[in-house]
Amino acid sequence: MPDSVTPDPSVPDRLASGSAGPDPAASDRVDPDLVDAARIAAAHDRIRPYVVRTPLLELGDSGVILKAENLQPSGAFKLRGASNSMLNLDVDQRRRGVVAHSSGNHAIAVAHVGRSLGIRTVVVMPSDAPQAKIDRTRDLGAVVELVAPDSSARTARARELAESDGLVAVEPYDSELVLAATATISTEILEDLPAAQTDPPVIYVPVSGGGLAGGVALGAKLRDPRVRVVGVEPELAADALASRQAGRRVAFSGEQMRRTLADGLRVQQVGAVTWPYLQTYLDDIVTVTEQEMLDAMRRIALEAWLVAEPSGAVSVAAALAGRGRVASASQGTSTGQGTSAARGTSRGRVGSGGQRVSASQRAVAIVTGGNVDPGLFADVLAGRLHG
């Protein structure tokens, strides 16, 4: 590991302070061009010693290509954002220690980076988080505090700890540092696709708080505006889709979000920082059923020999169903620009006015994580669990 890294000079003070997240009122002030190609390239260079350049793998004969982020050392894509955020801390901030809130994968990633850099780590997690994620976070040396299941409860508790104990917040999704880091996934996908691939791909990416989907969409559009990026949510926890349809951020209750098995996609509202990126660069949002998600987990295991958690399989489920592969007539050729009202927002295929994507356009689905409870995974493989 390198002894020093070059911090991002564009990091705003609010992200390097002790606050546990951005100003909620910042949604009207965020410029979706703040994270540019130069910041993405710098983030890629910065995190390279700490993350894996994950492979592209064929899912049997389905025609779907998997970007296997579940093969990161922490078991999920979250290692990219946690690395970029924590490598930007100065000496005093590292001495103070960090606090994070997470349903699991960000917790593991922050603990992993904290151990590598020698930074004290405190993580606030929901009491209903998978035990495997809680145990792994603790095994990596983090102090874990469990709170009520709602994402709002862990956000509030992390903010309290930052203020009372002087800890520096490591934001799980609502940060330009996270957006720049997750955009590197698109860089790798577009660089690693076979040279014979002439048509730009359709990239399927889960949507939760928006740090992953916003970054992937941004990174893809900056490299090739023809790339189509489709966000995917469980239909039981589709707050981003509701936000897209309303043209504003919509919050779901914790009770609503807990209906899905996809524990990593239970954030109750997309972020204030990430929302403009989702509006500007994401082409579509589609949903999948719980059964489609479980079926995708099983296919990933049996045909690609990979372990995917429910949250990591939603993108594959949508790709296998062919959702989002039709651009609406009002949208025309995708450029990543325009308002959400002009884009498809329904589950399944857009209506009869749509234009079909070229049959040679490959689908790339990001398998975001594999930190799944062993018992749940065994039930999925055996066909004992049904959505």
C-alpha atoms as one frame of an Amber mdcrd trajectory, in Angstrom:
protein
   0.000   0.000   0.000   1.294   3.509  -0.759   2.305   5.729   2.158   0.563
   8.788   0.752  -1.999   9.716  -1.848  -3.012  12.923  -3.544  -6.266  14.229
  -2.055  -9.057  15.526  -4.239  -8.581  19.318  -4.288 -12.253  19.806  -5.153
 -13.556  18.251  -1.940 -15.917  20.811  -0.379 -15.486  21.605   3.301 -18.838
  20.052   4.204 -17.594  16.630   3.097 -14.359  16.881   5.085 -15.920  18.224
   8.271 -17.413  16.240  11.099 -20.953  16.329   9.739 -22.655  13.031   8.958
 -23.883  13.989   5.523 -24.655  16.881   3.215 -26.932  19.778   3.956 -30.459
  18.460   3.170 -31.245  21.804   1.576 -28.366  21.412  -0.875 -30.516  19.612
  -3.450 -31.313  22.865  -5.244 -27.677  23.947  -5.338 -25.847  20.855  -6.564
 -24.297  21.177 -10.006 -24.260  17.745 -11.717 -21.147  18.814 -13.634 -19.053
  19.192 -10.464 -17.746  15.642 -10.850 -15.974  15.672 -14.208 -13.734  13.307
 -16.143 -10.603  14.638 -14.441 -11.981  13.918 -10.953 -13.049  10.433 -12.011
  -9.588   9.683 -13.419  -7.950  11.015 -10.264 -10.219   8.878  -8.097  -9.339
   5.825 -10.181  -5.620   6.447  -9.675  -6.118   7.092  -5.963  -8.087   3.941
  -5.150  -6.292   1.568  -7.520  -3.975   0.076  -4.835  -6.947  -0.632  -2.565
  -9.562  -2.108  -4.906  -9.754  -4.860  -7.502 -10.382  -4.241 -11.181 -13.236
  -6.718 -11.226 -13.765  -8.913 -14.300 -16.515  -9.014 -16.902 -18.008 -12.513
 -16.971 -20.600 -14.131 -19.224 -23.770 -15.392 -17.537 -24.067 -18.722 -19.321
 -25.614 -18.311 -22.760 -27.995 -15.545 -21.637 -26.114 -12.809 -23.478 -25.803
 -10.875 -20.208 -22.339  -9.806 -19.064 -21.677  -9.491 -15.332 -19.438  -6.829
 -13.808 -18.479  -8.809 -10.710 -18.096  -6.156  -8.003 -18.908  -8.861  -5.454
 -15.265  -9.925  -5.929 -13.939  -6.802  -4.196 -11.954  -7.615  -1.005 -14.863
  -6.260   1.050 -17.375  -8.257  -0.970 -19.057  -5.257  -2.596 -18.586  -2.138
  -4.742 -18.733   0.064  -1.640 -14.971  -0.327  -1.232 -14.476   2.186  -4.060
 -16.340   5.040  -2.376 -15.014   4.274   1.108 -11.439   4.201  -0.191 -11.753
   7.475  -2.087 -13.399   9.192   0.883 -10.964   7.990   3.532  -7.851   8.538
   1.412  -8.912  12.193   1.219  -8.759  12.621   4.994  -5.906  14.696   6.353
  -3.659  13.666   9.246  -5.829  15.293  11.916  -9.019  13.733  10.559  -7.423
  10.294  10.510  -6.323  10.784  14.111  -9.894  11.665  15.157 -11.379   8.547
  13.591 -14.439   8.090  11.417 -18.107   7.237  11.736 -20.355   5.749   9.066
 -23.934   4.590   8.810 -24.773   1.581   6.692 -27.073  -1.370   6.162 -23.963
  -3.519   5.753 -21.730  -3.233   2.710 -20.539   0.316   3.372 -19.899  -0.706
   6.969 -17.648  -3.548   5.849 -15.866  -1.309   3.349 -15.185   1.456   5.865
 -13.944  -1.087   8.398 -11.717  -2.651   5.735 -10.163   0.682   4.744  -9.912
   1.754   8.374  -7.881  -1.321   9.209  -5.622  -0.775   6.182  -4.988   2.890
   7.058  -4.959   2.525  10.840  -8.056   4.683  11.365 -10.452   4.089  14.269
 -13.860   3.233  12.844 -17.355   3.402  14.343 -20.306   2.161  12.299 -24.035
   2.581  12.933 -26.066  -0.295  11.501 -29.752  -1.288  11.600 -30.700  -3.957
  14.092 -32.138  -6.095  11.291 -28.966  -6.075   9.177 -27.844  -9.556   8.111
 -25.789 -11.068  10.910 -23.060 -11.992   8.436 -22.545  -8.288   7.632 -22.527
  -7.258  11.297 -20.041  -9.988  12.180 -17.704  -9.179   9.322 -17.694  -5.479
  10.196 -16.748  -6.288  13.773 -14.134  -8.829  12.672 -12.433  -6.027  10.708
 -12.027  -4.051  13.926 -14.896  -1.565  13.745 -17.087  -0.630  16.693 -20.673
  -1.422  15.668 -23.692   0.300  17.189 -27.115  -1.106  16.299 -30.161   1.150
  16.010 -33.747   0.931  14.765 -34.122  -0.464  11.226 -35.121   2.784   9.495
 -32.329   4.410   7.483 -33.264   7.737   9.078 -32.419   6.330  12.523 -28.890
   5.332  11.602 -28.280   8.611   9.762 -29.335  10.599  12.832 -27.244   8.485
  15.219 -24.145   8.800  13.023 -24.585  12.584  13.009 -24.850  12.574  16.806
 -21.632  10.563  17.157 -19.794  12.840  14.746 -20.785  15.893  16.773 -20.289
  14.425  20.245 -17.090  12.437  19.668 -15.423  14.541  16.984 -15.522  11.710
  14.446 -15.354  12.418  10.718 -18.318  11.158   8.706 -17.725   8.821   5.778
 -20.831   9.225   3.654 -22.181   5.968   2.147 -23.649   7.477  -1.029 -24.492
  11.193  -0.931 -21.060  12.572  -1.781 -19.109  13.735  -4.798 -16.212  11.566
  -3.612 -18.477   8.518  -3.831 -19.823   9.547  -7.242 -16.295   9.949  -8.623
 -15.308   6.548  -7.236 -18.319   4.639  -8.532 -17.894   6.254 -11.950 -14.688
   4.220 -12.237 -16.876   1.128 -12.653 -18.091   2.524 -15.971 -14.520   3.302
 -16.961 -13.567  -0.336 -16.461 -16.665  -1.724 -18.198 -16.157   0.374 -21.322
 -12.416  -0.306 -21.425 -12.758  -4.048 -20.852 -15.591  -4.907 -23.239 -14.314
  -6.948 -26.224 -12.773  -4.839 -28.975 -15.197  -6.402 -31.457 -18.071  -4.820
 -29.532 -19.148  -1.989 -31.843 -22.463  -0.952 -30.309 -22.398   0.753 -26.884
 -23.802  -1.458 -24.128 -26.836  -1.126 -21.907 -25.588  -0.985 -18.310 -27.918
  -2.119 -15.525 -27.187  -0.738 -12.060 -29.087  -0.959  -8.745 -30.471   2.274
  -7.294 -30.535   2.947  -3.573 -29.242   6.281  -2.298 -27.962   7.114  -5.768
 -24.208   7.109  -5.184 -23.679   4.050  -7.351 -26.298   4.667 -10.051 -25.458
   8.364 -10.334 -21.740   7.673 -10.608 -22.074   4.812 -13.087 -24.415   6.833
 -15.292 -22.139   9.881 -15.121 -19.018   7.883 -15.929 -20.653   6.103 -18.841
 -22.104   9.252 -20.432 -18.830  11.174 -20.158 -17.030   8.409 -22.074 -19.767
   7.644 -24.599 -23.160   9.434 -24.559 -24.658   6.563 -26.589 -24.355   4.157
 -23.649 -27.759   3.477 -22.115 -27.789   3.263 -18.303 -30.803   1.716 -16.587
 -31.370   1.921 -12.845 -33.054  -1.016 -11.118 -35.022  -1.227  -7.874 -37.156
  -3.889  -6.166 -40.760  -3.077  -6.962 -41.458  -3.225  -3.198 -38.932  -0.444
  -2.502 -39.080   1.781  -5.572 -38.589   5.228  -4.050 -36.228   6.358  -6.825
 -38.810   5.461  -9.460 -41.446   7.382  -7.493 -39.057  10.342  -7.303 -38.445
  10.204 -11.028 -42.146  10.191 -11.768 -42.803  13.072  -9.359 -39.828  15.140
 -10.504 -38.652  15.531  -6.913 -37.166  13.370  -4.176 -39.841  11.159  -2.624
 -39.308   9.443   0.731 -40.719   6.007   1.583 -41.344   4.832   5.130 -39.025
   2.338   6.752 -41.912  -0.112   6.883 -42.351   0.134   3.122 -38.665  -0.444
   2.456 -38.431  -3.469   4.753 -40.826  -5.392   2.498 -37.944  -6.324   0.197
 -35.249  -8.908   0.856 -32.755  -6.545  -0.769 -31.431  -5.091   2.490 -28.840
  -2.995   0.646 -31.576  -1.139  -1.263 -33.673   0.019   1.692 -32.512   3.644
   1.803 -35.728   5.600   2.213 -34.878   8.495  -0.107 -32.249   9.195  -2.751
 -29.581  11.672  -1.704 -29.655  15.440  -2.099 -26.258  15.383  -3.806 -26.912
  12.332  -5.988 -30.414  13.306  -7.131 -29.322  15.800  -9.836 -26.945  13.183
 -11.247 -29.761  10.627 -11.417 -31.999  13.173 -13.136 -29.351  14.262 -15.622
 -27.540  11.065 -16.590 -29.728   8.018 -15.842 -31.818   6.949 -18.850 -34.492
   4.908 -17.110 -35.512   3.226 -13.869 -37.229  -0.161 -13.897 -38.259  -2.564
 -11.151 -38.093  -6.295 -10.536 -40.139  -8.604  -8.356 -38.781 -10.458  -5.343
 -39.064 -13.743  -7.241 -37.140 -12.373 -10.220 -34.424 -11.235  -7.828 -34.192
 -14.672  -6.189 -34.182 -16.428  -9.558 -31.336 -14.188 -10.669 -29.334 -15.037
  -7.550 -29.713 -18.719  -8.354 -28.724 -18.300 -12.007 -25.674 -16.250 -11.063
 -24.573 -19.034  -8.712 -25.248 -21.933 -11.077 -24.140 -20.353 -14.378 -21.386
 -17.937 -13.349 -20.265 -19.578 -10.089 -20.637 -16.309  -8.209 -22.303 -15.502
  -4.901 -24.666 -12.534  -5.136 -26.758 -11.056  -2.370 -30.349  -9.986  -3.189
 -29.373  -6.330  -3.662 -26.602  -7.365  -6.018 -28.888  -9.465  -8.188 -31.604
  -6.930  -9.074 -29.577  -5.584 -12.007 -29.149  -9.076 -13.409 -32.863  -9.785
 -13.000 -33.738  -6.695 -15.031 -31.173  -7.507 -17.713 -32.476 -11.067 -18.068
 -36.023  -9.708 -18.423 -34.895  -7.186 -21.033 -36.342  -4.249 -19.133 -35.258
  -0.766 -20.053 -33.894  -1.813 -23.457 -36.401   0.387 -25.284 -35.967   4.147
 -25.543 -39.213   6.101 -25.548 -40.074   7.991 -28.728 -40.068  11.277 -26.815
 -36.565  10.558 -25.593 -34.943   9.682 -28.905 -31.240   8.969 -28.810 -30.021
   8.933 -25.226 -27.608  11.688 -24.248 -28.107  11.626 -20.516 -29.618  15.102
 -20.656 -33.154  16.360 -20.187 -35.840  16.096 -17.565 -37.110  12.977 -15.902
 -40.587  13.604 -17.290 -39.316  12.817 -20.791 -38.064   9.366 -19.838 -39.642
   5.974 -19.340 -40.593   5.274 -15.743 -42.777   2.180 -15.728 -41.968  -1.372
 -14.841 -41.267  -3.478 -17.916 -41.030  -2.158 -21.430 -41.909   1.391 -22.379
 -45.115   1.737 -24.391 -45.847   1.306 -28.092 -44.094   4.523 -29.149 -40.688
   3.108 -28.160 -37.659   2.429 -30.324 -35.895  -0.868 -29.750 -32.216  -0.915
 -28.920 -30.018  -2.745 -31.444 -30.060  -6.505 -30.943 -26.263  -6.482 -30.935
 -26.171  -4.081 -27.994 -24.896  -6.115 -25.060 -26.387  -5.920 -21.584 -23.908
  -5.447 -18.748 -25.302  -5.968 -15.247 -23.332  -4.830 -12.201 -23.358  -7.502
  -9.479 -22.843  -5.079  -6.639 -22.236  -7.396  -3.712 -22.058 -10.926  -2.374
 -22.300 -10.464   1.397 -25.311 -12.701   1.837 -26.482 -14.656   4.863 -25.391
 -18.292   4.298 -28.766 -19.672   5.318 -30.623 -17.395   2.928 -28.245 -18.279
   0.114 -28.702 -22.008   0.761 -32.486 -21.593   0.658 -32.233 -19.721  -2.653
 -30.043 -22.417  -4.218 -32.367 -25.160  -3.005 -35.453 -23.360  -4.282 -36.947
 -23.184  -0.802 -37.403 -19.408  -0.799 -40.074 -17.725  -2.898 -40.813 -14.043
  -3.435
